[in-house]
């Protein structure tokens, strides 16, 4: 069985990007009030603010939605396979016998859009699968917990 990142992530990141862009515009206006336009410091600071806002916009509106399309988590008899990444791809194949517990995490944006992050905890590390549909995350966590219990009985 395979689970993918929820499509509402695009909306979540668009909102985050817009909030950051508005904050950056506010910062530029504040810099305008504090410094004269001919001031070299003002030009440097406003250039940095514009650059940071462009990078943030790119990440929130383009990169993250594309990267999250590549996220997958699948379960077979003995393994949980997590695939992540757009340019730097990560593949984690962990035996179910190494899983310690499963956590569901829901922040304020996730709560609004009815999504959850699932965290797989082993004794050595934690692996997060971000932004699953809330219903799928619940089903997946129950299935993983059942697999952990069944593996403990063996």
C-alpha positions in Angstrom: 0.0 0.0 0.0 1.4 3.4 -1.0 0.6 6.9 0.5 1.4 10.2 -1.1 1.7 13.8 0.2 -1.7 15.6 0.2 -2.2 18.1 -2.7 -3.3 20.7 -0.2 0.3 21.3 0.6 0.4 23.7 -2.3 -2.2 25.9 -0.6 -0.3 25.7 2.7 3.0 26.8 1.2 1.3 29.5 -0.9 -0.2 31.0 2.2 3.2 30.8 4.0 4.9 32.4 1.0 2.4 35.2 0.8 2.8 36.0 4.5 6.5 36.2 4.1 6.2 38.4 1.0 3.9 40.8 2.9 6.3 40.9 5.8 9.2 41.7 3.4 7.2 44.5 1.8 6.4 45.9 5.2 10.2 45.7 6.0 11.1 47.6 2.8 8.5 50.3 3.7 10.0 50.5 7.2 13.4 50.9 5.7 12.1 53.6 3.5 10.9 55.5 6.5 14.2 55.1 8.4 16.7 55.9 5.6 16.8 58.3 2.7 16.7 56.7 -0.7 20.2 57.8 -1.5 21.7 56.1 1.5 24.0 53.2 0.6 22.8 51.2 3.6 19.2 51.5 2.5 20.1 50.2 -1.0 22.0 47.2 0.5 19.3 46.3 3.0 16.4 46.6 0.6 18.4 44.6 -2.0 18.9 41.8 0.6 15.2 41.9 1.6 14.1 41.6 -2.0 16.5 38.8 -2.6 15.3 36.9 0.4 11.7 37.4 -0.5 12.3 36.1 -4.0 14.1 33.0 -2.7 11.3 32.4 -0.1 8.6 32.8 -2.8 10.4 30.4 -5.1 10.7 27.8 -2.3 7.1 28.2 -1.0 5.3 28.4 -4.4 7.4 26.3 -6.7 10.1 24.0 -5.1 8.2 22.6 -2.1 5.0 21.7 -4.0 7.1 19.9 -6.6 9.3 18.2 -4.0 6.2 17.0 -2.1 4.8 15.4 -5.2 7.7 13.0 -5.1 7.2 12.0 -1.5 5.9 8.5 -1.0 5.6 6.0 1.8 4.7 2.4 1.2 4.4 -0.7 3.4 5.0 -4.3 2.5 5.2 -7.4 4.7 8.6 -6.6 6.3 9.6 -3.1 5.3 8.5 0.5 5.3 9.9 2.5 2.4 10.0 6.3 2.4 10.9 8.2 -0.7 11.5 12.0 -0.5 13.1 14.8 -2.5 13.2 16.5 -5.8 16.8 17.2 -6.6 18.4 15.4 -3.6 16.4 12.1 -3.5 16.3 10.1 -0.3 15.2 6.5 0.0 14.8 5.0 3.4 13.9 1.3 3.6 13.5 0.3 7.2 12.5 -3.1 8.6 9.2 -3.0 10.5 11.1 -4.9 13.3 13.2 -1.8 13.9 10.2 0.5 14.3 9.6 1.6 17.9 6.5 3.8 17.6 4.4 5.9 15.3 3.5 9.6 16.0 1.0 11.8 14.2 1.8 15.5 14.3 -0.7 18.3 13.3 0.3 21.9 13.5 -2.0 24.9 13.0 -1.8 25.0 9.2 -2.2 21.2 9.0 -5.3 21.5 11.3 -6.9 24.0 9.0 -6.4 21.9 6.0 -7.1 18.6 7.7 -3.7 17.0 7.1 -1.1 15.4 9.4 2.5 14.5 9.4 3.4 11.0 10.4 6.7 10.3 12.3 8.2 6.9 12.4 10.4 6.5 15.4 13.2 3.9 15.7 15.6 3.6 18.5 18.3 5.4 16.4 16.3 8.0 14.5 13.0 9.6 13.5 11.6 9.6 9.9 8.9 12.1 9.0 6.5 11.8 6.1 5.0 15.3 5.8 1.4 16.3 5.0 -0.7 13.3 4.5 -4.5 13.5 4.3 -5.7 13.2 7.8 -7.8 10.1 7.1 -4.8 8.4 5.3 -2.5 9.3 8.1 -4.8 7.7 10.7 -5.2 4.5 8.6 -1.4 4.4 8.0 -0.6 4.8 11.7 -3.0 2.1 12.7 -1.6 -0.2 10.1 2.0 0.5 11.2 1.1 0.0 14.9 -0.6 -3.3 14.0 2.5 -4.4 12.0 4.8 -3.4 15.0 2.6 -5.5 17.4 2.5 -8.4 15.0 6.2 -8.3 14.7 6.7 -8.2 18.5 4.7 -11.4 18.8 7.0 -13.3 16.5 
